[in-house]
Amino acid sequence: MKFRIFITIIGLSVFFDITDGSLAWVQASVPTQCKETVTLSGKREFFVNKLDLKTYEAAARDLSWCAGDKSCITMVKVMKAWLCAAKECDRKDKKEQPIACFMSFPHSQSGADLGKINTWICPYIKSPSTETRRALVSHMRTKEDKLVENEAYLLALNGSAVSCENYIKDYVGAYGHQWKIKWFGVMSGCRILARQSTLELEEEDYYTWFGVMLGSGHCSGILNSEMRRACNSLGTGSTMLSPVEALLDEK
């Protein structure tokens, strides 16, 4: 998976995606004359690798899973920083300083109003609504998507894969074309971080799913119920593209 690291004021906005979290990476990276090769079932590994699920195993277990990948290590540290912030927000002495958990990250802009950011971190962590999320975003140079991911990961690290998945689904909406591959990777992260699944199990289900999209196999072969539901939802309906076009869709 090709990461993009974008660290602002306090590292809250570290990004990782597949060129904007989209299957468009495939469209942009694979020459037209080679796209037929991508449709071969043997190329399923190509797509699965783009999810780079080892980051979640590293956060759930230990950094050795990153195998020296600096992007992976940075993302794990960001997840741990959010856990640290959550603990700060639970302090009984009312001297919460959650922003301190992120100060080890380099910042790109001096004179930022860190006080306002610090003020909104706890309300967002404790009540991750659209209002608190956008209030926090308004004081940072980050995207709302990234805060959604960070909160979802926090829910998972606190032991609830379902809460993590539901938070993502509430934000992204019903399964459809807006569900770019990045969001499915995040959903896998929910399950791995909550220790309700493993990298191996998730990858095996993705092999099955991408096989379905490439014209072989069935959604029923997917073990995880949420991923199976997504496979069934995206594999039906008159507006769906052909299996290969769906994989390469830029929308």
C-alpha positions in Angstrom: 0.0 0.0 0.0 1.3 3.4 -0.9 1.0 5.8 2.0 0.8 9.5 1.9 2.0 11.1 5.2 0.6 14.6 5.8 1.4 15.9 9.3 0.0 19.3 10.4 0.0 21.3 13.6 0.2 18.4 16.0 0.1 15.3 14.0 -3.6 14.8 14.3 -4.0 14.9 10.6 -1.6 12.2 9.5 -3.1 10.8 6.4 -2.7 7.4 4.7 -4.6 6.4 1.7 -4.4 4.8 -1.6 -4.1 8.0 -3.7 -7.1 9.6 -1.9 -8.3 6.2 -0.7 -9.6 5.2 -4.0 -9.5 2.4 -6.4 -8.6 5.1 -8.8 -5.0 4.2 -7.9 -5.4 1.2 -10.1 -6.8 3.3 -13.0 -4.0 5.8 -12.8 -1.2 3.3 -12.3 -2.0 0.5 -14.7 -1.4 1.3 -18.4 -4.5 0.8 -20.6 -2.8 -2.1 -22.5 -2.2 -3.8 -19.2 -5.6 -3.6 -17.6 -6.7 -6.9 -19.0 -3.9 -8.5 -17.0 -5.3 -7.0 -13.8 -8.5 -8.9 -14.4 -6.9 -12.2 -14.0 -7.8 -13.9 -10.7 -4.1 -14.4 -10.0 -3.9 -10.6 -9.6 -6.1 -10.6 -6.6 -3.0 -10.3 -4.5 -2.3 -7.0 -6.2 -5.5 -5.4 -4.8 -5.2 -7.0 -1.4 -1.7 -5.7 -0.9 -3.0 -2.1 -1.4 -4.9 -2.4 1.8 -1.7 -2.9 3.8 -3.5 -4.4 6.7 -0.2 -4.9 8.6 -0.6 -1.4 10.1 -3.6 -2.6 12.1 -1.8 -5.8 13.3 1.1 -3.5 14.3 -1.2 -1.3 16.4 -3.0 -4.3 17.9 0.1 -6.3 18.6 3.6 -4.7 18.2 5.6 -2.5 15.8 7.5 -5.5 14.4 4.6 -6.0 12.1 5.6 -2.7 10.4 8.9 -4.4 9.3 10.6 -1.0 9.3 7.9 0.7 7.2 8.1 4.4 8.4 4.6 5.1 7.2 3.2 2.2 9.2 5.1 3.2 12.3 3.8 6.7 12.1 0.2 5.6 11.8 0.5 3.3 14.7 2.0 6.2 16.8 -1.0 8.3 15.8 -3.5 5.7 16.9 -1.6 5.4 20.2 -1.7 9.2 20.6 -5.5 9.1 20.3 -5.6 6.5 23.0 -3.4 8.7 25.1 -5.7 11.7 24.5 -8.8 9.6 25.5 -7.1 8.8 28.8 -6.4 12.5 29.3 -10.0 13.3 28.7 -11.0 10.9 31.5 -8.8 12.6 34.1 -10.6 13.3 37.3 -8.7 16.5 38.2 -10.2 18.3 35.2 -6.7 19.3 34.0 -7.1 17.6 30.7 -4.3 18.3 28.3 -5.0 15.8 25.4 -3.0 18.0 23.0 0.2 16.9 24.8 -0.3 13.4 23.5 0.4 14.8 20.0 3.2 17.2 20.6 5.9 14.7 19.8 4.8 15.0 16.1 6.5 17.7 14.1 4.3 20.7 13.3 4.4 22.7 10.2 3.0 26.0 11.4 3.9 28.2 14.4 1.4 30.4 16.2 -1.5 27.9 15.8 -4.3 28.2 18.3 -3.5 25.0 20.1 -5.8 26.0 22.9 -8.9 25.8 20.7 -7.8 22.4 19.4 -7.2 21.2 22.9 -10.6 22.4 23.9 -12.4 20.4 21.2 -10.5 17.2 21.4 -12.3 15.8 24.4 -15.8 16.8 23.3 -15.1 15.0 20.0 -13.6 11.9 21.7 -16.5 11.6 24.2 -19.3 12.5 21.8 -18.0 12.0 18.2 -20.9 13.7 16.5 -20.9 15.7 13.2 -21.0 18.9 15.3 -18.0 18.1 17.5 -16.1 16.7 14.6 -16.5 19.7 12.4 -15.7 22.0 15.3 -12.4 20.3 15.7 -11.7 20.2 11.9 -12.4 24.0 11.8 -9.3 24.6 13.9 -7.0 22.2 12.0 -5.7 21.7 8.6 -7.1 18.3 8.1 -10.0 16.5 6.4 -13.1 15.3 8.1 -12.5 11.8 6.7 -9.3 11.5 8.7 -11.0 12.4 12.0 -13.6 9.8 11.3 -10.9 7.2 10.8 -9.1 8.2 14.0 -12.3 8.1 16.1 -13.3 4.7 14.5 -9.8 3.3 15.4 -10.2 4.6 18.9 -13.5 2.8 19.3 -11.9 -0.4 18.0 -8.8 -0.1 20.3 -11.3 0.2 23.2 -12.6 -3.2 22.2 -15.6 -2.6 20.0 -15.4 -3.6 16.4 -19.1 -3.1 15.9 -19.0 0.5 17.2 -16.1 1.2 14.9 -17.9 -0.3 11.9 -21.1 1.5 12.6 -19.3 4.8 13.0 -17.8 4.4 9.5 -21.1 3.3 8.0 -23.0 6.2 9.6 -20.5 8.6 8.0 -20.0 7.0 4.6 -23.6 5.8 4.1 -25.1 2.8 2.5 -22.8 0.5 0.5 -22.4 2.0 -2.9 -19.8 3.6 -5.2 -18.9 6.1 -2.4 -17.4 3.1 -0.6 -13.9 3.3 -2.1 -11.4 0.7 -1.2 -10.0 2.8 1.6 -13.1 2.5 3.7 -13.2 -1.2 3.4 -9.6 -1.2 4.7 -10.7 0.9 7.6 -13.5 -1.6 8.3 -11.0 -4.4 8.4 -9.0 -2.2 10.8 -12.0 -2.1 13.1 -12.0 -5.9 13.4 -8.3 -6.3 13.6 -7.8 -3.5 16.2 -10.6 -4.9 18.3 -8.9 -8.4 18.1 -12.0 -9.9 16.5 -10.1 -10.8 13.4 -6.6 -11.1 12.0 -4.7 -9.9 9.0 -4.7 -13.4 7.6 -8.5 -13.8 7.9 -9.2 -10.4 6.4 -6.9 -11.0 3.5 -8.4 -14.4 2.8 -11.9 -12.8 2.6 -10.6 -10.1 0.3 -9.1 -12.7 -2.0 -12.6 -14.2 -2.2 -14.3 -10.9 -2.7 -11.9 -9.7 -5.4 -12.3 -13.1 -7.0 -16.1 -12.4 -7.2 -15.5 -9.0 -8.8 -13.2 -10.6 -11.3 -15.8 -13.1 -12.3 -15.1 -16.2 -10.1 -16.4 -17.3 -6.7 -19.4 -16.1 -4.7 -20.0 -13.7 -1.8 -21.2 -16.6 0.3 -17.6 -17.7 0.4 -16.7 -14.7 2.5 -16.5 -15.6 6.2 -16.9 -12.2 7.8 -20.6 -11.2 7.8 -20.0 -7.5 7.3 -17.8 -8.0 4.4 -20.1 -10.6 2.9 -23.0 -8.0 3.3 -20.9 -5.4 1.4 -20.1 -7.9 -1.3 -23.8 -8.8 -1.8 -24.8 -5.1 -1.7 -22.2 -4.0 -4.3 -22.8 -7.1 -6.5 -26.4 -6.4 -7.2 -28.5 -3.6 -8.8 -28.9 -2.3 -12.3 -26.5 0.6 -11.6 -23.6 -1.6 -10.9 -20.7 -1.6 -13.3 -19.2 -4.8 -14.7 -16.9 -6.5 -12.2 -13.7 -5.2 -13.7 -15.0 -1.7 -14.3 -16.1 -1.6 -10.6 -12.6 -2.3 -9.5 -11.2 0.4 -11.8 -14.0 3.0 -11.1 -12.7 6.5 -10.4 -16.0 7.7 -8.8 
